[in-house]
Amino acid sequence: MKSKMLSKTLGFVAGLTLSAMSWQANAAEPLKIGYSDWPGWVAWEIPIQKGWFKKAGVDVDFEWFDYVASMDAYAAGKLDAVGMTNGDALVTGSTGAPSTMIIINDYSNGNDMIVGQPGITSMKQLKGKKIGVEVGFVDHLLVLKALESAGMKESDVTLVNVPTNETPQVLASGEVSAVGAWQPSSGLALKGVPGSKAFYTSANDPGLIYDGLSVNPESLATRKKDWEKVLKVWYKTVAYIKDPKTHDDAVKIMASRVNIDPKEYASFLEGTKILTLEEAKAAFKKGPGLDSIYGSSKVSDDFNVANKVYDKHQDVNAYFDGSLTEAMK
């Protein structure tokens, strides 16, 4: 499950940064990449099964994790790279595990939802009522954006801190009037309460939640050519997903990784905006809006500090490098 903004689950790990010499010594070993259950990262299963990394001349070892566990493994120096949201890259870096995002896989385009009880179809109807959401995580941020769009403040509602995987049960219990969650929890909430409605989603704020591949900076510096090959394989994968001739096979492969029926998984993919090369190049350009990963990450950074996920603002510019993407043709 994709748990997104990591809050305080990562403790500071002393001595995380490996020296360039140690990276050089391990240069012959496979690149170790952690991935987890989110369509933009499950997509890596396609080149894994197709053998495209070997064809590209790069030795890669993908390791499957629960999302939080993948970041823990990265923070402990067990991975060269990991799939993270842009906001979680800041959280992980704040604990002493810096990273550089070189691929923007996607942005959430509907998979993150605010689901209301039957009859609730707008934020204004939630004034004075309870919303179940995992406080300090990204759907808390989505709730704040939804309140802002309705001309409301956080104090206009009562937030009940609920682990995301428990939101379907909490909505069904009637304890809250709405929940904020991401797939598959958001979908389960809709299924579990007949007549419930997702009235605000990440599609309302495209670019609020970017998902990418974040690499240890020293691995990137010493094995840049290998990472360039990984990048090329990724865009071969994007083309395979988007080509109508191969789309169904792509969905079938992705669904098999998470043991979900391909027809159901297709809807998860629809709620994920997989970026083309040109779209990724545009997202890597610096700007203040959500259409830029820098502008989006500034929103995440402000949210993280305001909610005491970490104490000091992060240097957003240090976490992203679009040069390899820009060099792609």
NUKE-869569 format. One line per 10 residues: number of its first residue (from 0); their letters; for each residue x, y, z of N, C-alpha, C, O. Coordinates in steps of 0.1 Angstrom, whole numbers. Example, Ala and Ser with C-alpha at 12.3 -4.5 7.8 and 13.67 -1.06 7.14 Angstrom:
REM residues 2
0> as> 132:-57:78:123:-45:78:132:-33:78:142:-33:85  128:-22:71:137:-11:71:129:0:79:134:11:80
This chain:
REM residues 329
0> mkskmlsktl> 8:-12:0:0:0:0:9:12:0:19:13:6  4:22:-7:12:35:-8:9:44:4:-2:49:4  17:45:14:14:53:25:17:68:24:14:75:33  24:72:14:27:86:10:35:93:21:45:88:26  30:105:26:38:113:34:41:106:47:31:102:55  53:103:50:57:93:60:56:98:75:58:90:83  53:110:77:52:115:91:64:112:99:75:115:94  63:106:111:75:104:119:80:90:120:86:86:130  77:81:110:81:67:111:95:65:109:101:55:113  102:75:102:116:73:100:124:80:110:123:92:112
10> gfvagltlsa> 132:73:118:141:79:128:154:83:121:157:78:110  161:92:128:174:96:122:184:84:122:185:78:132  190:82:111:199:71:110:213:77:108:216:83:98  222:75:118:235:81:118:244:75:108:243:63:105  252:83:101:262:78:92:256:71:80:261:61:74  245:77:75:238:70:63:246:72:50:247:63:42  252:84:49:258:87:36:270:79:33:280:80:41  270:71:23:281:63:20:291:71:12:287:80:4  304:68:14:314:75:6:314:71:-8:310:60:-12  319:80:-17:320:77:-31:329:65:-33:327:57:-43
20> mswqanaaep> 339:63:-24:348:52:-26:340:39:-24:342:29:-32  331:38:-14:324:26:-12:314:23:-24:312:12:-27  308:34:-29:300:32:-41:308:26:-53:303:17:-60  320:31:-55:328:26:-65:332:12:-63:332:4:-73  334:8:-51:338:-6:-48:326:-15:-52:328:-27:-55  314:-10:-50:302:-19:-53:297:-16:-67:286:-21:-70  304:-10:-76:299:-6:-89:295:-18:-97:287:-17:-106  302:-29:-95:299:-41:-103:286:-48:-99:281:-57:-106  281:-44:-87:269:-51:-82:256:-45:-88:257:-34:-93  245:-52:-87:233:-47:-93:228:-35:-86:231:-33:-74
30> lkigysdwpg> 222:-26:-93:215:-14:-87:203:-20:-79:195:-27:-85  202:-17:-66:191:-22:-58:180:-11:-57:183:0:-52  168:-14:-62:157:-5:-62:145:-10:-55:141:-21:-57  140:-2:-45:128:-6:-38:116:-1:-45:115:11:-48  106:-9:-47:93:-5:-53:81:-11:-45:83:-21:-38  70:-5:-46:58:-9:-38:45:-6:-45:45:-3:-57  34:-9:-38:21:-9:-45:15:4:-48:7:9:-40  19:10:-59:13:22:-65:15:20:-80:26:17:-84  5:23:-88:6:20:-102:19:26:-109:25:19:-118  23:38:-105:35:43:-111:48:36:-108:58:37:-115
40> wvaweipiqk> 47:28:-98:59:19:-94:56:5:-97:66:-3:-101  44:0:-96:41:-13:-101:44:-15:-116:47:-26:-120  44:-4:-123:47:-4:-137:61:-10:-140:64:-15:-151  70:-9:-130:84:-15:-132:83:-30:-134:92:-36:-139  72:-36:-130:70:-50:-132:71:-54:-147:75:-65:-151  67:-45:-156:67:-47:-170:81:-50:-175:83:-61:-181  90:-41:-174:104:-44:-178:111:-55:-171:119:-62:-176  107:-57:-158:113:-68:-151:109:-81:-158:118:-90:-160  96:-83:-161:91:-95:-167:96:-96:-182:98:-107:-187  97:-85:-188:101:-85:-202:116:-87:-205:121:-89:-216
50> gwfkkagvdv> 124:-85:-194:139:-86:-195:145:-74:-202:156:-75:-208  139:-63:-201:144:-51:-208:156:-45:-201:164:-39:-208  158:-47:-188:170:-41:-182:183:-49:-188:193:-42:-191  182:-62:-189:193:-69:-194:196:-65:-208:208:-63:-212  186:-63:-216:188:-59:-230:194:-45:-231:201:-42:-240  191:-36:-220:197:-23:-220:211:-23:-215:218:-12:-215  215:-34:-210:229:-35:-205:231:-30:-191:242:-25:-187  221:-31:-182:222:-26:-168:217:-37:-159:206:-43:-162  224:-40:-149:221:-50:-139:213:-44:-128:219:-36:-120  200:-48:-126:192:-41:-117:185:-52:-108:180:-62:-114
60> dfewfdyvas> 184:-50:-95:177:-59:-86:166:-51:-80:168:-43:-71  153:-54:-84:142:-47:-78:137:-55:-66:136:-68:-67  134:-49:-55:130:-55:-43:116:-49:-39:114:-37:-38  106:-58:-37:92:-55:-34:90:-53:-19:94:-61:-11  84:-41:-15:82:-38:-1:68:-32:1:61:-28:-9  63:-32:13:53:-22:17:60:-9:16:72:-7:18  52:2:14:58:15:11:67:20:22:78:24:19  62:21:34:70:26:45:83:18:47:94:23:49  82:5:46:93:-4:47:104:-1:36:116:-2:39  99:3:24:109:6:14:117:18:17:129:19:14
70> mdayaagkld> 111:28:23:118:40:27:127:37:39:138:43:40  123:29:48:132:25:59:144:18:54:155:20:58  142:9:44:154:2:38:163:12:31:175:10:32  157:22:24:166:32:17:173:40:28:185:42:27  166:44:39:173:52:49:184:44:56:194:50:61  183:31:56:193:22:63:204:19:53:214:12:57  204:25:41:215:23:31:215:9:24:225:5:19  203:2:25:202:-11:18:197:-10:4:198:-20:-3  194:2:-1:189:4:-15:197:15:-21:201:25:-14  198:14:-34:204:25:-42:194:36:-45:197:47:-47
80> avgmtngdal> 181:31:-46:170:40:-50:157:34:-45:156:23:-42  147:43:-44:134:39:-40:123:47:-46:125:59:-49  111:41:-48:100:49:-53:94:56:-41:89:50:-32  93:69:-42:87:78:-32:79:89:-38:81:93:-50  70:95:-30:64:107:-34:74:118:-32:84:117:-25  71:130:-39:80:141:-37:80:146:-22:90:150:-17  68:145:-16:68:150:-2:75:140:7:82:145:17  74:127:5:82:118:13:97:118:11:104:115:20  101:122:-1:115:124:-3:121:135:6:132:134:11  113:145:9:117:156:18:117:150:32:126:153:40
90> vtgstgapst> 107:142:36:107:136:49:119:127:52:125:128:62  121:119:42:133:109:43:146:117:44:155:113:52  147:127:36:159:136:37:161:143:50:172:145:55  150:147:56:150:154:69:156:145:80:161:150:90  155:132:78:160:123:88:174:119:86:180:112:94  180:124:75:194:121:73:197:112:61:208:108:60  187:110:53:189:101:41:185:109:28:174:108:23  195:117:23:192:126:12:190:117:-1:194:106:-1  183:123:-10:180:116:-23:179:126:-34:177:138:-32  180:121:-46:178:129:-58:168:122:-67:171:111:-72
100> miiindysng> 157:128:-70:146:122:-78:150:125:-93:151:136:-97  153:114:-100:157:116:-114:146:112:-124:146:115:-136  135:105:-119:124:101:-128:111:106:-121:109:103:-109  103:113:-128:89:115:-123:80:105:-130:77:107:-141  76:95:-122:68:85:-128:54:89:-132:48:87:-143  48:97:-122:34:100:-124:30:111:-114:37:115:-105  17:115:-115:11:122:-104:-3:116:-101:-9:111:-111  -7:116:-89:-20:110:-86:-31:119:-92:-31:131:-91  -40:112:-99:-50:119:-107:-64:113:-104:-72:111:-113  -67:111:-91:-80:106:-88:-80:95:-78:-90:92:-72
110> ndmivgqpgi> -69:88:-76:-68:77:-67:-68:81:-52:-72:73:-44  -64:93:-49:-66:99:-36:-80:106:-35:-83:114:-44  -88:102:-25:-102:107:-25:-106:111:-11:-101:106:-1  -116:120:-11:-124:123:1:-137:117:-2:-145:121:-11  -141:107:6:-153:99:4:-163:102:15:-160:101:27  -175:107:11:-185:111:21:-196:100:23:-198:92:14  -202:101:34:-214:92:37:-225:95:27:-225:106:21  -234:86:25:-245:89:16:-252:102:19:-255:106:30  -254:110:8:-260:123:10:-250:135:11:-253:146:9  -237:131:14:-227:142:15:-219:143:1:-213:133:-3
120> tsmkqlkgkk> -221:154:-5:-215:156:-18:-206:168:-20:-201:171:-31  -203:175:-8:-194:187:-9:-188:189:5:-193:184:15  -177:196:5:-170:200:17:-179:208:26:-178:207:38  -187:217:20:-195:226:29:-205:218:38:-208:223:49  -209:207:33:-218:198:41:-211:192:53:-217:187:62  -197:193:53:-190:187:64:-187:197:75:-180:193:85  -191:209:74:-189:219:85:-194:214:98:-205:210:99  -185:214:108:-188:209:121:-189:194:123:-193:189:133  -185:187:112:-185:172:113:-171:166:113:-161:173:112  -170:153:114:-158:146:116:-153:140:102:-161:135:95
130> igvevgfvdh> -140:141:100:-134:135:88:-123:126:93:-114:130:100  -123:114:89:-113:104:93:-101:105:82:-104:103:70  -89:107:87:-78:108:78:-65:106:86:-65:109:98  -55:101:80:-42:99:87:-35:112:87:-29:117:77  -35:118:99:-30:132:101:-15:132:98:-7:123:103  -10:142:91:4:143:87:7:136:74:19:138:70  -2:129:68:0:122:56:-6:130:44:-14:139:47  -4:125:32:-7:134:21:-22:136:19:-26:146:14  -31:127:24:-45:129:22:-50:139:32:-61:145:31  -43:142:43:-45:153:52:-43:166:43:-51:175:44
140> llvlkalesa> -33:166:36:-30:178:27:-42:179:17:-46:190:14  -46:168:11:-58:168:2:-70:174:8:-77:182:2  -73:170:21:-84:176:28:-83:191:30:-92:198:28  -70:196:33:-68:210:34:-71:217:21:-76:228:21  -66:212:10:-69:218:-3:-83:218:-6:-88:228:-12  -91:208:-2:-105:207:-5:-112:218:4:-121:225:-1  -108:219:16:-114:230:25:-111:244:19:-120:252:19  -99:246:15:-95:258:9:-104:262:-3:-108:273:-5  -106:252:-12:-114:254:-24:-129:257:-20:-136:264:-28  -133:253:-9:-147:256:-4:-148:268:4:-158:272:10
150> gmkesdvtlv> -136:275:6:-136:287:14:-137:284:29:-142:292:37  -132:273:33:-133:268:47:-119:267:53:-109:267:46  -118:265:66:-106:263:73:-106:250:80:-116:243:82  -94:245:84:-93:232:91:-101:232:104:-107:222:108  -102:244:110:-110:245:122:-125:243:120:-133:242:130  -130:244:108:-144:242:105:-148:227:106:-160:224:106  -139:218:106:-142:204:107:-133:198:119:-124:204:124  -137:186:123:-129:179:132:-122:167:125:-128:158:120  -108:167:126:-101:156:119:-99:145:130:-94:148:141  -102:133:126:-100:122:134:-88:114:128:-89:109:117
160> nvptnetpqv> -78:112:136:-66:105:131:-69:90:129:-70:83:139  -69:86:117:-72:72:114:-62:66:104:-60:72:94  -55:55:107:-46:49:98:-54:46:84:-65:42:84  -47:49:73:-54:49:60:-60:35:58:-71:35:52  -54:24:61:-60:11:58:-72:8:67:-78:-2:64  -75:17:77:-86:15:85:-98:24:81:-109:23:87  -96:33:72:-106:43:68:-119:36:63:-130:41:66  -118:25:55:-131:19:51:-140:15:62:-152:17:62  -134:8:72:-141:3:84:-147:15:92:-158:15:97  -139:26:93:-143:37:101:-155:44:94:-165:49:101
170> lasgevsavg> -155:45:81:-166:52:74:-178:43:75:-189:48:78  -176:30:74:-188:21:75:-194:21:89:-206:18:91  -186:24:99:-191:24:113:-200:36:116:-207:36:125  -199:46:108:-206:58:110:-200:68:120:-206:78:123  -188:65:124:-181:73:134:-177:87:128:-176:97:135  -175:87:115:-171:99:108:-181:102:96:-188:93:91  -181:114:92:-190:118:80:-183:116:67:-189:115:56  -169:115:67:-162:113:55:-148:108:59:-143:110:70  -141:103:49:-127:99:51:-119:104:39:-124:106:28  -106:105:42:-96:108:31:-87:96:30:-81:92:40
180> awqpssglal> -85:91:18:-77:79:16:-73:77:2:-78:84:-7  -63:68:-1:-59:65:-14:-62:51:-17:-65:43:-8  -61:48:-30:-64:34:-34:-53:24:-28:-42:28:-27  -58:12:-24:-71:7:-25:-81:10:-14:-93:7:-15  -76:17:-4:-85:20:8:-97:29:3:-108:26:8  -94:39:-5:-105:47:-9:-116:39:-17:-128:42:-15  -112:30:-25:-121:22:-33:-129:13:-24:-141:10:-26  -122:7:-14:-129:-2:-4:-139:6:4:-150:1:8  -136:19:7:-146:27:14:-158:29:6:-169:28:11  -157:32:-7:-168:33:-16:-176:21:-17:-189:21:-16
190> kgvpgskafy> -170:9:-18:-177:-4:-19:-184:-7:-6:-195:-13:-6  -178:-4:6:-183:-8:19:-195:0:23:-202:-4:32  -197:12:18:-208:20:22:-217:24:9:-214:34:3  -227:16:7:-236:19:-5:-241:33:-5:-246:38:6  -240:40:-16:-244:54:-17:-234:64:-13:-236:76:-15  -222:60:-8:-211:69:-5:-206:75:-18:-208:69:-29  -199:86:-17:-195:93:-30:-181:99:-27:-179:106:-17  -172:98:-37:-160:105:-37:-162:119:-44:-163:120:-56  -163:129:-36:-167:142:-41:-155:151:-43:-157:162:-49  -144:148:-38:-131:155:-41:-120:145:-42:-118:137:-33
200> tsandpgliy> -112:147:-52:-101:137:-54:-88:145:-58:-88:157:-61  -77:138:-59:-65:144:-64:-66:149:-78:-57:157:-83  -76:145:-86:-78:150:-99:-82:165:-98:-81:172:-108  -87:169:-87:-90:183:-85:-78:192:-83:-78:204:-86  -67:186:-79:-54:193:-77:-43:185:-84:-34:180:-77  -43:184:-98:-33:177:-105:-19:182:-102:-16:194:-103  -10:173:-98:4:178:-94:6:179:-79:17:182:-75  -5:178:-71:-3:179:-57:6:168:-52:14:169:-42  5:156:-58:12:144:-53:19:138:-65:13:131:-73  32:140:-66:41:134:-76:47:121:-70:50:121:-58
210> dglsvnpesl> 49:112:-79:56:99:-75:68:97:-84:67:99:-96  79:94:-78:91:93:-87:101:83:-82:99:75:-72  113:82:-88:124:73:-84:135:82:-78:141:91:-85  137:81:-65:147:89:-58:160:80:-56:159:69:-51  171:86:-60:184:78:-60:193:84:-50:194:96:-47  201:75:-43:212:80:-35:221:89:-43:226:85:-53  224:101:-39:232:111:-47:246:105:-51:250:108:-62  252:98:-42:265:93:-45:265:81:-55:274:80:-64  254:73:-55:252:63:-65:250:69:-78:255:65:-89  242:80:-78:239:87:-91:252:93:-97:254:93:-109
220> atrkkdwekv> 261:98:-88:273:105:-92:283:94:-98:290:97:-108  284:82:-92:294:73:-96:289:63:-107:297:56:-113  276:62:-108:270:52:-118:260:59:-127:249:53:-130  263:70:-131:254:78:-139:250:71:-152:238:72:-156  259:65:-158:256:58:-171:246:47:-169:237:45:-177  247:40:-157:237:29:-154:223:35:-152:213:30:-156  223:47:-145:210:53:-142:204:59:-155:191:59:-157  212:63:-164:207:67:-178:200:56:-185:190:57:-191  205:44:-183:199:32:-189:186:28:-183:176:24:-189  185:30:-169:173:28:-162:162:37:-167:151:34:-169
230> lkvwyktvay> 166:50:-169:157:60:-175:151:56:-188:139:57:-191  160:51:-197:156:47:-210:146:35:-209:136:35:-217  148:26:-200:139:15:-199:126:20:-194:115:15:-198  126:30:-185:113:35:-179:105:41:-191:93:38:-191  111:48:-200:102:54:-210:98:44:-221:88:46:-228  106:33:-222:101:22:-230:88:16:-224:79:12:-231  89:16:-210:77:11:-203:65:20:-204:54:15:-206  67:33:-203:56:42:-205:50:41:-219:37:41:-220  58:39:-229:53:37:-243:44:24:-243:34:24:-250  49:14:-237:42:1:-237:28:2:-230:18:-3:-235
240> ikdpkthdda> 27:10:-219:15:12:-212:5:21:-221:-7:18:-221  10:30:-228:2:40:-235:-2:35:-249:-12:40:-255  5:26:-254:2:21:-268:-11:12:-267:-11:2:-260  -21:16:-274:-34:8:-274:-32:-7:-277:-39:-16:-272  -21:-10:-285:-19:-24:-289:-13:-32:-277:-15:-44:-277  -6:-26:-268:0:-33:-257:-5:-29:-243:-1:-35:-233  -15:-20:-243:-20:-15:-230:-26:-26:-222:-23:-27:-210  -34:-35:-228:-40:-46:-220:-30:-55:-214:-32:-60:-203  -20:-58:-222:-9:-67:-216:-2:-60:-205:2:-66:-195  0:-47:-206:7:-39:-195:-2:-40:-182:4:-42:-172
250> vkimasrvni> -15:-38:-184:-23:-38:-172:-23:-52:-166:-23:-54:-154  -24:-62:-174:-24:-76:-170:-11:-79:-161:-12:-86:-151  1:-75:-166:13:-77:-159:13:-69:-146:17:-75:-135  8:-57:-146:8:-49:-133:-2:-55:-123:1:-56:-111  -13:-59:-128:-23:-65:-119:-18:-78:-113:-21:-81:-101  -10:-86:-120:-5:-98:-115:5:-96:-103:6:-104:-94  12:-85:-104:21:-81:-93:14:-80:-79:19:-83:-69  2:-74:-80:-6:-71:-67:-18:-80:-66:-26:-77:-57  -19:-90:-74:-30:-100:-72:-44:-94:-73:-52:-97:-65  -46:-85:-83:-59:-79:-85:-63:-82:-99:-55:-83:-108
260> dpkeyasfle> -76:-83:-101:-82:-86:-114:-78:-74:-123:-80:-63:-120  -73:-77:-136:-69:-67:-145:-80:-56:-147:-77:-44:-149  -93:-60:-148:-103:-50:-150:-104:-40:-139:-106:-28:-141  -103:-45:-127:-103:-36:-115:-90:-28:-115:-91:-16:-112  -79:-34:-118:-66:-26:-118:-66:-15:-128:-60:-5:-126  -73:-17:-139:-74:-7:-150:-79:7:-144:-75:17:-148  -88:6:-134:-94:18:-128:-83:25:-120:-83:37:-119  -75:17:-113:-64:23:-105:-54:30:-115:-49:41:-111  -52:25:-126:-43:31:-136:-49:44:-141:-41:53:-144  -62:44:-143:-69:56:-148:-67:67:-138:-67:79:-142
270> gtkiltleea> -66:64:-125:-65:74:-115:-50:79:-112:-47:86:-103  -41:74:-121:-27:77:-120:-23:83:-134:-24:76:-144  -18:95:-134:-13:101:-146:1:98:-148:10:104:-144  4:87:-156:17:83:-160:22:93:-170:16:96:-180  34:99:-167:39:110:-175:47:105:-187:56:97:-185  44:111:-198:53:109:-210:66:117:-208:67:124:-198  75:114:-217:88:121:-215:86:136:-216:92:143:-208  78:141:-225:77:155:-226:69:161:-214:72:172:-210  60:154:-209:53:158:-197:62:159:-185:61:168:-176  71:149:-184:81:149:-173:90:160:-174:94:166:-164
280> kaafkkgpgl> 95:163:-186:104:174:-188:97:187:-184:104:195:-177  85:189:-187:77:201:-182:76:202:-167:78:212:-161  74:190:-161:72:190:-146:85:193:-139:85:197:-128  96:190:-145:110:192:-139:114:207:-140:123:211:-134  106:215:-148:110:229:-149:106:236:-136:95:234:-131  114:245:-132:111:252:-119:100:262:-121:99:270:-131  91:262:-111:80:271:-112:72:270:-98:74:261:-91  63:280:-96:56:280:-83:44:272:-82:39:270:-71  39:267:-93:26:260:-93:27:245:-92:39:240:-91  16:238:-91:16:224:-90:20:217:-102:23:205:-102
290> dsiygsskvs> 21:224:-114:26:218:-126:41:216:-126:46:210:-135  48:222:-116:62:220:-114:64:212:-101:58:214:-91  73:202:-102:76:194:-90:82:203:-79:81:199:-67  88:214:-83:94:223:-73:83:230:-66:83:232:-53  73:236:-73:62:243:-67:54:233:-58:50:237:-47  51:221:-64:44:211:-56:51:207:-43:45:206:-33  64:206:-44:72:202:-32:73:213:-22:75:210:-10  72:225:-26:72:237:-17:59:236:-9:59:238:3  48:232:-15:35:230:-8:37:219:2:32:220:14  43:208:-2:45:197:7:54:200:19:52:197:30
300> ddfnvankvy> 65:208:16:74:212:26:67:221:37:69:219:49  59:231:32:52:239:41:42:231:50:41:233:62  35:221:44:26:212:51:34:204:62:29:203:73  45:199:58:53:190:67:58:198:79:57:193:90  62:211:77:67:219:88:55:223:97:55:222:109  44:227:91:32:231:98:26:220:107:21:222:118  27:208:102:22:196:109:33:189:117:31:177:122  44:195:119:55:190:127:60:176:123:65:168:131  59:173:110:65:161:104:80:162:106:87:152:109  85:174:103:99:178:106:99:192:110:90:200:107
310> dkhqdvnayf> 110:197:116:110:210:122:115:221:113:109:232:113  124:218:104:130:229:96:127:227:81:127:215:77  125:238:74:122:237:60:134:230:52:145:233:56  130:222:43:140:216:34:143:224:22:135:232:17  156:223:17:159:229:4:154:221:-7:160:212:-12  142:225:-12:135:217:-22:143:215:-34:143:204:-40  151:225:-38:159:224:-50:169:213:-50:173:208:-61  173:208:-38:184:198:-37:178:184:-39:186:175:-41  165:182:-40:160:169:-41:156:164:-55:152:152:-56  158:172:-65:153:169:-78:163:172:-89:170:183:-88
320> dgslteamk> 165:164:-98:175:166:-109:168:161:-122:167:149:-125  164:170:-131:158:167:-143:167:166:-155:163:165:-166  181:167:-152:190:167:-163:190:155:-172:192:155:-184  189:143:-166:189:130:-173:176:130:-182:177:125:-193  165:134:-176:153:134:-183:153:144:-195:149:141:-206  159:155:-192:160:166:-203:169:161:-214:167:165:-226  179:153:-211:188:148:-222:182:137:-230:187:133:-241  171:131:-225:164:120:-233:158:126:-245:153:137:-246  158:117:-256:151:121:-269:141:110:-273:135:112:-283
